[in-house]
Amino acid sequence: MQRLSANVLVETGLRGANHGLVMTSDGIVMIDSPHKPSDALRLRAEIARRGGRLRYIINTEPHGDHWTGNAFFDVPVIAHEGVRARILETDLAEHLARVATFSPEEPALLEGYRPNAPVITFKDRMTLHVGNHTFEMIHMPGHTAFQAAVSIREEGVAFTSDNIFHKCHTWLQEANPDEWLVALESLRELKEEVFVPGHGPVCGKDYLDEQGSFIEEWKAYVLKAIERGMKKEEAIERLTGMTGRYPMDIGQDGMAPGVMKRNVANLYDYFTKSGMWAGRA
Ligand SMILES: [Zn+2]
């Protein structure tokens, strides 16, 4: 793991979302957990080796790459209430079948798997005090409806979750692109200057413009196809122009064409108020 500040360690080099540890004067707080069970067990061993006591896990969003590893730690999890709901309604058989393919070690580690779903939830904001540290969870919908940023005041560090994909491809498979642009402005207003993105290396506020303009570009790309009268299936098939814009994150090789299709399908529904966006204001 990389030491980011006096008491923050982050991991940005594994398959799955970035995750971090904050070493407080009264134990450790984990922000998101490893996607691979084998990585979760290695992290558990590392915490034990450091003589640390884990107190809480905070999950920043509902996708499995942020919470699958919760199950390997016996501590309460904190997240947006929508994250709890999504974890509880996950088709576990399907989810675990996918995780089992990540390496030959995983299937045995998934035997008897039960998700460690959040038991402490928030809607808009929540503050957690552990030792001398203050964790501020702030709901910032965008990449998903239940996205949260976690700012750690004493360290000058904020975990932005997947509202930032730093120099790797942006997933918009269920995003509200307009709320996402608002979220980027909310991130800009934070006092913290060091950002741990959901994916990609650590970055700063200077990346917000690039992330925002890529979302604007995606919006215009799909809107133009709709305005030209393209049907959804045709748009999904033909709008492949964004595929090579950024590399895929670690462990996602070969997934780019599928992600493009899911991004197009979601934005098409968003602009035509159909699918999951039907009947929404
Ligand atoms: Zn995500």
Boltz pocket constraint, residues with backbone or C-beta under 6 A from the ligand:
constraints:
  - pocket:
      binder: B
      contacts: [[A, 61], [A, 63], [A, 143], [A, 162], [A, 171]]
      max_distance: 6.0
